[in-house]
Amino acid sequence: MTETSVTSESISLSAEVRQENLQKLQDQQFDILVIGGGITGAGIVRDAALRGYRTALIEKDDFAAGTSSKSAKLVHGGFRYLKSLEFGLVHEALMERKTLLDIAPHLVRPIQCLLPIYKTDADPSWMIHLGLFLYDWLSFTKSIGRHQMISKKEIEEIEPLLRKEGLQQIAQYYDCQADDFWLVMANLQSAAQNQAIIANYVKAVDILKEDGKVVGIQAYDSITDTSISIRSRVVACAAGPWSDQLRQNLLKDTQQGLRQTKGIHLIIHRDNLPINYPVVGPAVQDRRPIFAIPWKKFVVLGTTETDYDGDPDRILTERSDVDYLLVAFNHFFPNAKLNYDHIVSTFAGLRPLIFETGKDASSVTREYQILEDHQNFFMITGGKLTTYRTMAKAMIDRLSKHLKSSFGISPTNPDCVTDKLPLYGGDIPDYPQFFDDWTKTLTHKYNFDLEIAEHFIETYGSRIPDLLQAIQETADGQERMLPNLPYVWGELKYALKYEITMTLSDFLIRRTHLFSLDPKQALDIHESVANRMGKYLGWSKAEKQAQIETYKSKIKIIQYFREEQ
Ligand SMILES: Cc1cc2nc3c(=O)[nH]c(=O)nc-3n(C[C@H](O)[C@H](O)[C@H](O)COP(=O)(O)OP(=O)(O)OC[C@H]3O[C@@H](n4cnc5c(N)ncnc54)[C@H](O)[C@@H]3O)c2cc1C
C-alpha cells in the first residue's frame, strides 16, 4: 500500500508569506487584481492564475468570512428552480456538481435527499416524480444517480422521525454536500500554487486612476496598519453582499445592483434529531423549501430568506428567524420537539442576488451578471456556491478579451482548465481506494481513532502528509482539542503554516468549526489557542486580549436570539 497520492507540491501560506505577498502587491504590476476572497473571487483568481495571468487577490476580512462560509453547503442543481423554468441554471449547476466531485473528491460528497410528499402539498406526487425525471435528465452524462419513489410503508425503516400524518410517498434523489470554507481555501491554495499573490485582511478603499481609467486599487492592511497601492491592468470585483457598498465608495456610483436576502441556519446535535438522510420539503408556514441536512455528528437546519438592508458585517440571528425554523421543523419531525436548548449554534449570511423588483425574496433568480462599471473595473454579482467555477470562467473569458483589446496582453494558456485540474488536496484518482488506504494508515500506523481519520481525509485530502508533519512538530499534536470533536492540536500548526491564519477567529471559526460545533463555542480552550497563536504570530498581551474580545463578540452575534428583547 502506498501512503500517498500526492502529485503536486505543498504551498506554504504562513504569516511570513503573507508579509512577502504584501510587498509583492506593492511592487508588482498585475494583469488582474481580484477584490473579495469568497468563493467567487477564489474561483476567479485560480482561473486567472492557471491561464498564466499575473494575478492577485485581496480580502478585507478572512477568506470566506462573508457569505461563502454561511451557505447550506449543498452543491446542487436546485430542484426548486425547475418550477420557475430556470432550466439553463439547473443544467449548469448539475454539470458543475459532477465537476466539483471530480476535482475535489475529498471535499464534495454525494448525498441522497428525501422529499416527503403530503396530501396537503401544493404539488402532487406525479408532478414531483416528473420534475425529478427532468432533474436527472438535465445532468446528461454527468449523472450521480437516478431518483426513486419510496412507498409510505418503507419510510418507517428509512426515516422513522418524519411526520406520518397525510404522508403519501417519498421521493429520493441525489445531490452533493461540500464544506464551503474548504472549497474556498482549496481554490486559493491552487491559485497560490500557480503564482497568484493572495492576502487576507487587505481592504480595497479607493481606486487608482490615470487619464480617467482605473489602473489599480488603494488598499489598507489591517494587520500591519499600512496603506498599499496595487497596480493592475484590470480590477475584478467579487465582493458579494458588499458590492453596492464598494461601487458607492470606490466609484461614487449609487445605483442598486443587489437584492440582498438574509438566510440563517441552526446547528443541532444529531442525538436530538437522529435523521439518516437529508430531508427537503416546504415549510408549513409559507411553503418555502427548507432542508435538514446531517453534517458530521450534527444536523444543519435551514434556511430562512428575508430581504435585508442592514450592515453586511453584522448579521444577527434573530428570534423570529429561529422561531420560523423551529416551527417548520417541528412540523416535519413532531416527536423531536426541538427548542432553543437544542441549538448548538447558528450562522447567518446574505445572498448577493441580482437586483430584481416585483418578486418575493425566495423567487429572485440565482443567475449571475458581469458588469464593466468603469473602464478596467469589472464587477460580478449573483450566482451560487455550486456554479462558482463557471462564473469565474465567464469573468476571465471577458477579462481576456479586454486585456487583449486594450493592452495587447494574451495569456500563456488561453483555455480554461479549472474543470480538468484537481483542486489543492484533490489530486486523488481513486477516492474510495484513497479513503480505505488512509483510514488504515491513520488508524493502524498513527493510532488515530476513526472519527479523526475521517475528518483528516475529508478535510485535507492529499495534503495529509503535510498535516502529519505539523502534528509531529507539535508536542501534543495528536491530542484532541476538545473531547467530543475530532480536531487535534497539530491542526493549529498546519493552519498557521499553510492557510494564512491570522486571527483567533480565523482558526476557531473557519480553519476548524469549533465555534459552530461546540456548545460552548470553544470557550474552554480559546485562551490556550490564543496563547499558542500569540507565540507564533508575536502578539503582545494587549493584542491577545483584543483577539479574545473580537472572538467573543462573534459569539454574541450567533447567539443574539437568546437575549433579544
Ligand atoms: C443562507 C444561504 C444559503 C446558501 N446555500 C447555498 C447552497 O446550499 N448551495 C449553493 O450553491 N449556494 C448557496 N448559497 C449561495 C452562496 O453561498 C453564495 O452565492 C456565495 O457564497 C457568494 O459568494 P461570493 O464570493 O460572491 O460572496 P462572499 O462569500 O460574501 O465574498 C465576498 C467577499 O468580499 C469581501 N470584501 C467586501 N468588500 C471588500 C473590500 N472593500 N476589499 C476587499 N474585500 C472585500 C468580503 O469580506 C467577502 O469575503 C447560499 C447563500 C446563503 C446566504
PDBQT file of the ligand as one rigid body, heavy atoms in Angstrom, charges set to zero:
ROOT
HETATM    1  C1  LIG A 601     -28.227  31.195   3.730  1.00  0.00    +0.000 C 
HETATM    2  C2  LIG A 601     -27.571  30.855   2.434  1.00  0.00    +0.000 A 
HETATM    3  C3  LIG A 601     -27.554  29.549   1.980  1.00  0.00    +0.000 A 
HETATM    4  C4  LIG A 601     -26.942  29.235   0.771  1.00  0.00    +0.000 A 
HETATM    5  N1  LIG A 601     -26.886  27.942   0.385  1.00  0.00    +0.000 NA
HETATM    6  C5  LIG A 601     -26.301  27.614  -0.786  1.00  0.00    +0.000 A 
HETATM    7  C6  LIG A 601     -26.169  26.254  -1.154  1.00  0.00    +0.000 A 
HETATM    8  O1  LIG A 601     -26.510  25.346  -0.397  1.00  0.00    +0.000 OA
HETATM    9  N2  LIG A 601     -25.627  25.974  -2.351  1.00  0.00    +0.000 N 
HETATM   10  C7  LIG A 601     -25.208  26.953  -3.205  1.00  0.00    +0.000 A 
HETATM   11  O2  LIG A 601     -24.768  26.621  -4.301  1.00  0.00    +0.000 OA
HETATM   12  N3  LIG A 601     -25.261  28.259  -2.858  1.00  0.00    +0.000 NA
HETATM   13  C8  LIG A 601     -25.785  28.605  -1.666  1.00  0.00    +0.000 A 
HETATM   14  N4  LIG A 601     -25.842  29.911  -1.263  1.00  0.00    +0.000 N 
HETATM   15  C9  LIG A 601     -25.277  30.940  -2.133  1.00  0.00    +0.000 C 
HETATM   16  C10 LIG A 601     -23.756  31.057  -1.984  1.00  0.00    +0.000 C 
HETATM   17  O3  LIG A 601     -23.369  30.852  -0.654  1.00  0.00    +0.000 OA
HETATM   18  C11 LIG A 601     -23.289  32.437  -2.459  1.00  0.00    +0.000 C 
HETATM   19  O4  LIG A 601     -23.761  32.643  -3.764  1.00  0.00    +0.000 OA
HETATM   20  C12 LIG A 601     -21.784  32.567  -2.475  1.00  0.00    +0.000 C 
HETATM   21  O5  LIG A 601     -21.198  32.124  -1.276  1.00  0.00    +0.000 OA
HETATM   22  C13 LIG A 601     -21.395  34.027  -2.712  1.00  0.00    +0.000 C 
HETATM   23  O6  LIG A 601     -20.002  34.100  -2.748  1.00  0.00    +0.000 OA
HETATM   24  P1  LIG A 601     -19.252  35.464  -3.049  1.00  0.00    +0.000 P 
HETATM   25  O7  LIG A 601     -17.817  35.146  -3.154  1.00  0.00    +0.000 OA
HETATM   26  O8  LIG A 601     -19.885  36.104  -4.246  1.00  0.00    +0.000 OA
HETATM   27  O9  LIG A 601     -19.574  36.395  -1.814  1.00  0.00    +0.000 OA
HETATM   28  P2  LIG A 601     -18.848  36.367  -0.329  1.00  0.00    +0.000 P 
HETATM   29  O10 LIG A 601     -18.592  34.991   0.105  1.00  0.00    +0.000 OA
HETATM   30  O11 LIG A 601     -19.668  37.209   0.536  1.00  0.00    +0.000 OA
HETATM   31  O12 LIG A 601     -17.469  37.034  -0.660  1.00  0.00    +0.000 OA
HETATM   32  C14 LIG A 601     -17.294  38.421  -0.859  1.00  0.00    +0.000 C 
HETATM   33  C15 LIG A 601     -16.046  38.830  -0.119  1.00  0.00    +0.000 C 
HETATM   34  O13 LIG A 601     -15.678  40.153  -0.472  1.00  0.00    +0.000 OA
HETATM   35  C16 LIG A 601     -15.029  40.719   0.643  1.00  0.00    +0.000 C 
HETATM   36  N5  LIG A 601     -14.978  42.183   0.506  1.00  0.00    +0.000 N 
HETATM   37  C17 LIG A 601     -16.017  43.034   0.591  1.00  0.00    +0.000 A 
HETATM   38  N6  LIG A 601     -15.595  44.300   0.452  1.00  0.00    +0.000 NA
HETATM   39  C18 LIG A 601     -14.249  44.252   0.274  1.00  0.00    +0.000 A 
HETATM   40  C19 LIG A 601     -13.233  45.243   0.107  1.00  0.00    +0.000 A 
HETATM   41  N7  LIG A 601     -13.517  46.551   0.117  1.00  0.00    +0.000 N 
HETATM   42  N8  LIG A 601     -11.940  44.841  -0.039  1.00  0.00    +0.000 NA
HETATM   43  C20 LIG A 601     -11.622  43.515  -0.016  1.00  0.00    +0.000 A 
HETATM   44  N9  LIG A 601     -12.553  42.537   0.166  1.00  0.00    +0.000 NA
HETATM   45  C21 LIG A 601     -13.846  42.901   0.297  1.00  0.00    +0.000 A 
HETATM   46  C22 LIG A 601     -15.900  40.262   1.809  1.00  0.00    +0.000 C 
HETATM   47  O14 LIG A 601     -15.251  40.357   3.054  1.00  0.00    +0.000 OA
HETATM   48  C23 LIG A 601     -16.247  38.836   1.403  1.00  0.00    +0.000 C 
HETATM   49  O15 LIG A 601     -15.383  37.881   1.997  1.00  0.00    +0.000 OA
HETATM   50  C24 LIG A 601     -26.399  30.260  -0.025  1.00  0.00    +0.000 A 
HETATM   51  C25 LIG A 601     -26.393  31.575   0.436  1.00  0.00    +0.000 A 
HETATM   52  C26 LIG A 601     -26.957  31.866   1.673  1.00  0.00    +0.000 A 
HETATM   53  C27 LIG A 601     -26.912  33.263   2.196  1.00  0.00    +0.000 C 
ENDROOT
TORSDOF 0
